[in-house]
Amino acid sequence: MADDRDDVEREHTTVVETGGGGGGGVLAVILLIIVVLVLLYVFRADLGLGGKTTNINVPDKIDVNVNHS
C-alpha cells in the first residue's frame, strides 16, 4: 500500500453535519395537504360535500312553431 511507504503520519478528518437537513420532505407533505384541501374546497359542490343545491324548473312541454315557405 502507498501508506506503508510514507514516513509522514497523516491525520484524516471526517466532517459529519448534523441537523439542518430533512426539512424538504416535511415541506412537500405540508404543501401537498394544503393543495388537497384547497381542491376539496373548490370542488365541494361537485363532490357532494355540502354545496348549495338549486332547484331547476324544466317545463313539461315546449311549443315550437316552424313555418315552411
FENKAFEN-V174043 format. One line per field, one symbol per residue. phi: phi as a letter, one per 30 degrees, with the letter a starting at -180 (. if undefined). burial: + if it has 9 or more other ideal C-beta (glycine too) atoms within 8 Angstrom, else -. Layout:
phi=???
burial=???
This chain:
phi=.dddddcddccccccccciididdddddddddddddddddddcddddiciddccccccddbbdbccccc
burial=---------------------------------------+---+-------------------------
